[in-house]
């Protein structure tokens, strides 16, 4: 396959689902993972293939090293080349006060969001380093990279970890010509956020300087920037894609 290979974790729904489409439209062959939602993942791949793109959905739990190795191996066999881009997007949340959060909820979130990012980066990073052609890795963070959200302690800790993991990986992989950056979305309207809060858009739009919630489409441009030639000397950075909401101070005056 002549198209460069991009891997993406968590492409079955939400932001990842849209990123898969944006990547194939940008000329990548895209292999993406899913865990619990095979139907939308397979439907997306079939739809993109029917439109002449190269897309492949593969089951893989990002927190399981054996499955991550199998995912990456299957993607390389499919594309006939090593990946030039990895997007660590898969993520989950557990809403509970710190004093009530169950141990297994903490473990699930850290395992998916942080360990998953580590495992995919390590497996893909080794292959990129051996191939000797550089590459780009983009981690999907959150406002929680730097800000504490109430009742979201495990998620906040995991995304704070993503912030520092991005820098560590950038420092260690730079010698191989691999860039590692983070896109940190603000409030993005997805099926999940609509389920969690039916008034999501109405709640976030008034406190967002650009006056609206974001869409998955808003995330694609910054991801493609980090993946592309315009960012070849950019690494270890986090770009906020939040309509300005996380630049805003909590303010007690009207
Ligand atoms: P979704 O719940 O819609 O998507 C999450 C994706 O991750 C799904 O494709 C899901 O696949 C996948 N996933 C979850 N666990 C695993 C696992 N163990 N292995 C493989 N895949 C897994 O959420 P969003 O699109 O909203 O979020 C995507 C990313 O964006 C996350 O990292 C999130 O933290 C971040 N983000 C989102 C914001 C928002 O407002 N929406 C704001 C800030 C950050 P499946 O269903 O098949 O398990």
Boltz pocket constraint, residues with backbone or C-beta under 6 A from the ligand:
constraints:
  - pocket:
      binder: B
      contacts: [[A, 9], [A, 10], [A, 11], [A, 12], [A, 13], [A, 14], [A, 15], [A, 16], [A, 33], [A, 34], [A, 35], [A, 36], [A, 37], [A, 38], [A, 60], [A, 61], [A, 62], [A, 63], [A, 88], [A, 89], [A, 90], [A, 91], [A, 92], [A, 112], [A, 140], [A, 141], [A, 142], [A, 143], [A, 184], [A, 185], [A, 186], [A, 187], [A, 188], [A, 189], [A, 190], [A, 191], [A, 192], [A, 193]]
      max_distance: 6.0
